[in-house]
């Protein structure tokens, strides 16, 4: 009888282990994006998510959901910590209400002139470590960063430098971006993305911080605002790919490495794809003759960055984390020769 019970117990343990192994082979993580289905960013993100099952040999799959599918765009951090979601692909600045450090690291307005500058900061300038210091206390682990690229600027009126921003009625997201534009003399207002086109068309605003050139064009912005600034001079958001820290910790090292490498590869492919679309859209607009594309001089970009840096310093005073972001960021920019 004892032998029979021992055999049964052993079989139960083996069965549980096999079950756990099978479960590990079929783990599916639910991620939510901050972009809507059909948006160029979401389409590219979906390609990344779909690649994970093959890259991990079936150990892991990611189900990617569009914005607002389960929770609001600015609630995903709490949802991941609480187990409602497993991860997200989102603009880190959405959490600046919890700590201004999130807004500063996510979009230090005027800091980056190209995506690779930000990627280098994340990889070898302390950015990755900084992000995990910020998100891990909230129950997340930062896997890596991507970005749609340097955003163009939408305008109904010619803008060739900082002086042209004075009194300009523009849509800008709440936080550092809006703060910098106000410091530059503009009159920023809060508007959801869904109201930008109508507000431009009706003259409620004259300009808008929106997204990259090709997406602006695809959404009809240049039909009513024919003086875009490209390349942009202001905004390049850090889009984080993060997941539940406990689930990250439970992954084997090989799977962790695959995830990190896949995000780095995806970031490069996303930037390249959108940059190509931007160039094609710019050439089409120039050939059409109705749209005038404005490219700010290095001097004007430097003026805007100087204004922005003053606002970075103000944000740094608002929390210990923000101060650390400011110190790490500015040290890197100086050492890399990017603060002239």
C-alpha positions as CSV (number, residue, x, y, z in Angstrom):
1,X,0.0,0.0,0.0
2,X,2.8,2.4,0.9
3,X,4.6,1.5,-2.3
4,X,1.4,2.2,-4.2
5,X,0.9,5.6,-2.6
6,X,4.6,6.5,-3.2
7,X,4.2,5.5,-6.9
8,X,1.0,7.6,-7.1
9,X,2.7,10.6,-5.5
10,X,5.7,10.3,-7.8
11,X,3.4,10.1,-10.8
12,X,1.6,13.1,-9.6
13,X,4.8,15.1,-9.2
14,X,6.0,14.0,-12.7
15,X,2.6,14.9,-14.2
16,X,2.7,18.3,-12.6
17,X,6.2,18.9,-13.9
18,X,5.2,17.8,-17.4
19,X,2.2,20.0,-17.2
20,X,4.3,23.0,-16.1
21,X,6.7,22.2,-18.9
22,X,3.9,22.1,-21.5
23,X,2.5,25.3,-20.1
24,X,5.9,27.0,-20.4
25,X,6.0,25.8,-24.1
26,X,2.7,27.5,-24.7
27,X,2.9,30.7,-22.7
28,X,0.9,33.6,-24.2
29,X,1.4,37.1,-23.0
30,X,-1.2,39.8,-23.5
31,X,0.2,43.2,-24.4
32,X,-1.8,46.4,-25.1
33,X,-0.5,49.1,-27.5
34,X,-1.1,52.8,-27.2
35,X,-1.9,52.9,-30.9
36,X,-5.2,52.1,-32.6
37,X,-5.6,49.1,-35.0
38,X,-4.8,50.1,-38.5
39,X,-2.4,52.8,-37.5
40,X,1.0,52.4,-39.2
41,X,2.7,52.0,-35.8
42,X,0.3,49.3,-34.7
43,X,0.7,47.4,-37.9
44,X,4.5,47.3,-37.4
45,X,4.1,46.4,-33.7
46,X,1.8,43.5,-34.7
47,X,4.6,42.2,-36.9
48,X,7.0,42.2,-34.0
49,X,4.5,40.5,-31.7
50,X,3.8,37.8,-34.3
51,X,7.5,37.1,-34.7
52,X,8.0,36.1,-31.0
53,X,6.5,32.6,-31.2
54,X,8.9,31.6,-34.0
55,X,11.9,33.3,-32.4
56,X,11.4,31.5,-29.1
57,X,10.7,28.1,-30.7
58,X,7.2,28.1,-29.5
59,X,8.0,28.9,-25.8
60,X,6.3,32.3,-25.9
61,X,3.6,34.0,-27.9
62,X,2.4,37.6,-27.6
63,X,-1.1,38.7,-28.3
64,X,-1.1,42.4,-29.1
65,X,-4.2,44.5,-28.6
66,X,-4.9,48.0,-29.8
67,X,-5.3,51.0,-27.5
68,X,-8.2,51.0,-25.0
69,X,-8.9,47.3,-25.6
70,X,-8.8,46.4,-21.9
71,X,-7.8,49.6,-20.1
72,X,-7.2,53.3,-21.0
73,X,-3.9,54.3,-22.6
74,X,-2.6,55.8,-19.3
75,X,-3.7,52.8,-17.2
76,X,-1.6,50.0,-18.7
77,X,1.1,50.4,-16.1
78,X,-1.3,49.6,-13.3
79,X,-3.0,46.9,-15.3
80,X,0.4,45.1,-15.8
81,X,1.3,45.3,-12.2
82,X,-2.1,43.9,-11.3
83,X,-2.0,41.0,-13.7
84,X,-4.8,42.3,-16.0
85,X,-2.2,42.8,-18.8
86,X,1.2,41.2,-19.2
87,X,2.9,44.0,-21.0
88,X,2.5,47.1,-23.2
89,X,4.0,49.1,-26.1
90,X,3.4,52.7,-25.1
91,X,4.7,56.2,-24.9
92,X,6.3,56.5,-21.4
93,X,5.2,60.0,-21.0
94,X,1.7,58.8,-20.3
95,X,2.8,58.1,-16.8
96,X,4.3,61.5,-16.0
97,X,1.4,62.1,-13.6
98,X,2.9,59.5,-11.3
99,X,6.4,60.9,-11.6
100,X,7.6,63.8,-13.8
101,X,10.7,61.6,-14.5
102,X,8.6,59.5,-16.9
103,X,7.9,62.6,-19.0
104,X,11.5,63.8,-19.0
105,X,13.0,60.5,-20.1
106,X,10.2,59.8,-22.6
107,X,10.5,63.0,-24.5
108,X,13.2,65.4,-23.6
109,X,12.0,68.0,-26.2
110,X,14.7,69.1,-28.6
111,X,17.3,66.5,-27.3
112,X,17.4,64.1,-30.2
113,X,18.0,64.9,-33.8
114,X,17.7,61.2,-35.0
115,X,16.4,57.9,-33.6
116,X,19.9,56.4,-33.4
117,X,20.9,59.1,-30.9
118,X,18.2,57.9,-28.6
119,X,18.9,54.2,-29.2
120,X,22.6,54.8,-28.4
121,X,21.7,56.5,-25.2
122,X,19.4,53.6,-24.2
123,X,22.1,50.9,-25.1
124,X,25.3,52.5,-23.8
125,X,24.5,55.8,-22.1
126,X,22.6,54.5,-19.1
127,X,19.1,54.8,-20.5
128,X,18.1,51.2,-20.2
129,X,19.2,51.0,-16.6
130,X,17.5,54.3,-15.9
131,X,14.2,53.0,-17.3
132,X,14.3,49.9,-15.1
133,X,15.0,52.0,-12.1
134,X,11.8,53.9,-12.9
135,X,9.5,51.1,-13.9
136,X,10.5,48.2,-11.6
137,X,9.1,49.8,-8.5
138,X,5.7,49.7,-10.3
139,X,6.0,46.0,-11.0
140,X,7.3,46.2,-14.6
141,X,10.5,45.3,-16.4
142,X,11.7,47.4,-19.4
143,X,12.7,45.2,-22.3
144,X,13.6,47.9,-24.8
145,X,12.7,51.1,-26.6
146,X,11.5,52.0,-30.0
147,X,10.1,55.2,-31.6
148,X,8.2,56.2,-34.7
149,X,11.1,58.7,-35.3
150,X,11.5,62.4,-35.3
151,X,8.0,63.8,-35.6
152,X,7.2,66.4,-38.2
153,X,5.2,69.5,-37.2
154,X,1.9,70.4,-38.7
155,X,1.2,74.1,-39.4
156,X,-1.2,76.3,-41.4
157,X,1.2,79.2,-41.4
158,X,4.9,79.4,-42.4
159,X,7.3,78.5,-39.6
160,X,11.0,79.0,-40.2
161,X,12.3,79.5,-36.7
162,X,11.6,80.2,-33.0
163,X,10.3,83.7,-33.6
164,X,7.5,82.4,-35.6
165,X,6.2,80.4,-32.7
166,X,5.2,83.6,-30.7
167,X,1.5,83.6,-30.2
168,X,1.0,80.5,-32.3
169,X,-2.2,78.6,-31.3
170,X,-1.1,75.0,-31.3
171,X,-2.1,71.6,-30.1
172,X,0.5,70.0,-27.8
173,X,0.2,67.1,-25.3
174,X,0.1,68.1,-21.6
175,X,3.4,68.0,-19.9
176,X,6.9,68.9,-21.0
177,X,6.1,69.3,-24.8
178,X,3.4,71.9,-23.9
179,X,5.7,73.5,-21.3
180,X,8.5,74.0,-23.8
181,X,6.2,75.5,-26.5
182,X,4.8,77.9,-23.9
183,X,8.3,78.9,-22.9
184,X,9.0,79.6,-26.6
185,X,6.1,82.0,-26.7
186,X,3.4,79.8,-28.3
187,X,-0.1,79.4,-27.0
188,X,-0.5,75.6,-26.5
189,X,-3.9,73.9,-25.9
190,X,-5.0,70.5,-24.9
191,X,-6.8,68.5,-27.6
192,X,-7.2,64.8,-28.1
193,X,-5.7,63.5,-31.3
194,X,-9.1,62.8,-32.7
195,X,-9.9,66.5,-32.7
196,X,-6.7,67.8,-34.4
197,X,-7.9,67.7,-38.0
198,X,-11.2,69.4,-37.3
199,X,-9.6,72.0,-35.1
200,X,-7.1,72.9,-37.8
201,X,-9.8,73.0,-40.4
202,X,-12.0,75.3,-38.3
203,X,-9.2,77.6,-37.3
204,X,-9.4,76.7,-33.6
205,X,-5.6,76.0,-33.8
206,X,-3.0,77.0,-36.4
207,X,-0.6,74.2,-35.8
208,X,-0.2,70.9,-34.0
209,X,2.3,68.5,-32.5
210,X,1.0,65.2,-33.9
211,X,3.2,62.5,-35.4
212,X,5.5,61.6,-38.3
213,X,5.1,63.2,-41.7
214,X,3.7,60.3,-43.6
215,X,1.0,59.6,-41.0
216,X,0.1,63.3,-40.8
217,X,-0.3,63.3,-44.6
218,X,-2.3,60.0,-44.6
219,X,-4.7,61.5,-42.1
220,X,-5.3,64.6,-44.2
221,X,-3.5,67.1,-42.1
222,X,-1.7,68.6,-45.1
223,X,-5.0,69.2,-46.8
224,X,-5.7,71.9,-44.2
225,X,-2.3,72.7,-42.9
226,X,0.1,73.3,-45.9
227,X,3.2,74.4,-44.1
228,X,4.7,71.3,-42.3
229,X,8.1,71.4,-40.7
230,X,10.3,68.4,-41.8
231,X,12.4,67.1,-40.3
232,X,10.8,68.0,-37.1
233,X,12.6,70.1,-34.5
234,X,10.8,69.2,-31.3
235,X,9.5,65.8,-30.5
236,X,10.7,62.2,-30.7
237,X,8.8,60.0,-28.2
238,X,10.4,57.0,-26.4
239,X,8.0,54.1,-26.9
240,X,8.7,51.5,-24.3
241,X,8.1,47.8,-24.5
242,X,7.8,46.5,-21.0
243,X,6.2,43.5,-19.2
244,X,5.3,42.3,-15.8
245,X,8.5,42.0,-13.8
246,X,7.5,38.7,-12.0
247,X,6.8,37.1,-15.4
248,X,10.0,38.5,-16.8
249,X,12.0,37.1,-13.9
250,X,10.4,33.7,-14.5
251,X,11.7,33.5,-18.1
252,X,14.9,31.6,-18.8
253,X,17.9,33.7,-19.9
254,X,17.8,32.5,-23.5
255,X,14.2,33.8,-23.8
256,X,15.1,37.1,-22.2
257,X,17.9,37.6,-24.6
258,X,15.6,36.8,-27.6
259,X,13.1,39.3,-26.4
260,X,15.7,42.0,-26.0
261,X,17.3,41.4,-29.3
262,X,13.9,41.2,-31.1
263,X,12.9,44.7,-29.7
264,X,16.3,46.2,-30.8
265,X,15.7,44.7,-34.3
266,X,12.1,45.9,-34.4
267,X,13.1,49.4,-33.4
268,X,15.5,49.6,-36.4
269,X,12.9,48.2,-38.8
270,X,10.1,50.5,-37.6
271,X,12.3,53.6,-37.9
272,X,13.4,52.5,-41.4
273,X,9.9,51.7,-42.6
274,X,8.4,55.0,-41.4
275,X,11.4,57.1,-42.6
276,X,11.0,55.6,-46.1
277,X,7.2,56.4,-46.0
278,X,8.0,60.0,-44.8
279,X,10.5,60.6,-47.6
280,X,8.0,59.4,-50.2
281,X,5.3,61.5,-48.7
282,X,7.5,64.6,-48.7
283,X,8.5,64.1,-52.3
284,X,4.8,63.7,-53.3
285,X,3.8,66.9,-51.5
286,X,6.7,68.9,-53.0
287,X,5.8,67.7,-56.5
288,X,2.2,68.6,-56.0
289,X,3.0,72.2,-55.4
290,X,0.3,72.9,-52.8
291,X,2.4,72.1,-49.7
292,X,5.5,74.0,-48.7
293,X,7.8,72.0,-46.6
294,X,9.9,74.0,-44.1
295,X,13.3,72.8,-42.8
296,X,14.7,74.7,-39.8
297,X,18.3,75.8,-39.9
298,X,20.8,74.4,-37.4
299,X,20.8,77.8,-35.7
300,X,17.0,77.8,-35.1
301,X,17.1,74.3,-33.9
302,X,19.8,75.2,-31.4
303,X,17.7,78.2,-30.2
304,X,14.7,75.9,-29.6
305,X,16.9,73.3,-27.8
306,X,18.2,76.1,-25.5
307,X,14.7,77.0,-24.5
308,X,13.9,73.3,-24.0
309,X,16.9,72.7,-21.8
310,X,15.7,75.4,-19.4
311,X,12.4,73.5,-19.1
312,X,14.2,70.2,-18.5
313,X,15.9,71.8,-15.5
314,X,12.6,72.9,-14.1
315,X,11.2,69.3,-14.4
316,X,14.3,68.0,-12.7
317,X,13.3,69.9,-9.6
318,X,10.0,68.1,-9.2
319,X,11.2,64.7,-8.0
320,X,14.4,62.8,-7.1
321,X,13.9,60.5,-10.1
322,X,13.4,63.5,-12.4
323,X,16.7,64.9,-11.1
324,X,18.5,61.7,-11.8
325,X,17.0,61.5,-15.4
326,X,18.2,65.0,-16.0
327,X,21.7,64.3,-14.7
328,X,22.1,61.1,-16.7
329,X,20.7,62.6,-19.8
330,X,22.6,65.8,-19.9
331,X,25.9,64.1,-18.9
332,X,25.4,61.7,-21.9
333,X,24.5,64.5,-24.3
334,X,27.6,66.5,-23.3
335,X,29.9,63.5,-23.4
336,X,28.5,62.5,-26.9
337,X,29.0,66.0,-28.2
338,X,25.2,66.5,-28.7
339,X,24.8,69.6,-26.5
340,X,26.4,72.3,-28.7
